[in-house]
Amino acid sequence: MTETNRVFTLAQRPTGKPDDETFELIEETTPTPGDGEVLLRTLYLSVDPYMRGRMSAAESYAEPWAVGEPLRGGVVAEVVESNSDELAAGDIVTGELQWAEYAVADPAELRQIDPKQAPISTALGVLGMTGITAYFGTREVAEPEEGETFVVTGAGGAVGSVAGQIAKIDGARVVGFAGSDEKVEFIEDELGFDVGINYKETDDYEAALAEAAPDGVDAYFDNVGGPITDAVFTQLNVHARVAVCGQISLYNATEQPVGPRKLPTLITKRARVEGFLVSDFQPRWGEAIEQLAGWLDDGSLQYRETVTEGLENAPDAFLGLFEGANLGKQLVKVGEPERRE
C-alpha cells in the first residue's frame, strides 16, 4: 500500500461527447478506514454508458456528479485493511466505488465474491450488473418465447451479448445488430445468434431486418435507440414486447432528434414498450447471479471481456464505448490480488 492515492474527478461537464478535458487525475492521501470500515485496493474498474448521464446536470434516474467530485462505478477490490468483523484482509469484494486506487467503504455497501466460482472480473460483467441487466430485461420485460424472433441492439456489448444468449436458451430465434464484422462473427459463431447485422455497413436497416427476420419481431431488447429502433418498430408483430434498456446513440446529443412517430404502431400491433432499470430488481439479484453462474458452468453462456490496463487509461476506455471499441464487457485493470490461496 502506498501513501498516495490516485483518483479521477469530473473536471468539467461535457457538451456533446466527453473528451480528455472531462477528466482530471489527482493525487490524495490514501484514506484510513474508520470503525467498522474496510480499506480496499482496486483490482478492476467498470466503465459503462450510463455514466455519461451522471456527467450532465440534467435530471435523470441517477444523481449527477458535481464538478470536482470523484467519478464512481462498479469496482472489484481486495480488502487490504479491515476494522470490521464481516470482512478480512484478502477478501475480494465488489461495489460502487470511486475511480481510484484505494477506497474506504462500509461492508454493507459491498458484496463478497468467490474467486473460485469464476474469474473475479466477471463480477462486473456477466456475473455483475451488465449480466443481471440482460437477465431481467430479457426474462421479465422482453419475455421471448420458444419459436419467437428476438432482436437485440448493441449485440456485441456487455448487455446485448448476454441478452441474446438468454433468448436462445429460451428457444427464440435471435437477430443481433453489432458495429463490426468481427462482432457479427463473434455473436454468430461463438454465441450462437441466428443472424448478425453490421449496422455500420448497412444502408437500409428495414431491409436488412426484413431479410434477417422474415416473420417479424416478437421481442426487442433496445440498447441503442435512434434509426435502428425506428426500423425495428416498423416490423413489430402483434403483441410484441420492447424492453428499453439504453439509448447510447443519443447520450451525447446536444439536441434530442425527433424520429418517426411510433405510437400508432403500438395501437395497431397492440405492442408493449417498457423501460426498466436493473436496480428495480435488486432484491432478486442473487437469483440472477445463481442462474447466470449455472449457465457459465454448463457452457450455455459465453462471455468476452475487453481489458484496458492502468487506472490512468480509464477515460480512454470509457470514451471507446461510444465508438463501439469494446467487444463484450469493457474493464480497466488496476491491480492484481496480493493475497492468494
Buried (B, 14 or more C-beta within 10 A) or exposed (E): EEEEBBBBBBBBBBEEBBEEEBBBBEEBEBBEBEEEBBBBBBBBBBBBBBBBBBBBEEEEEEEBBEEEEBBBBBBBBBBBBBBBEBBEEBBBBBBEBBBBBBBBBBBEEBEBBEBEBBBBBBBBBBBBBBBBBBBBBBBBBBBBEEEBBBBBBBBBBBBBBBBBBBBBBBEBBBBBBBBBEEBBBBBBEEBBBBBBBBBEEBEEBBEBBBEBBEEBBBBBBBBBBBBBBBBBBBBBBEEBBBBBBBBBBEBEEEEEEEEEEBEEBBEEBEBBBEBBBBEEBEEEBEEBBEBBBEBBEEEBBBBBBBBBEEBBBBBBBBBBBBEBBBBBBBBBBBBEBEEEE
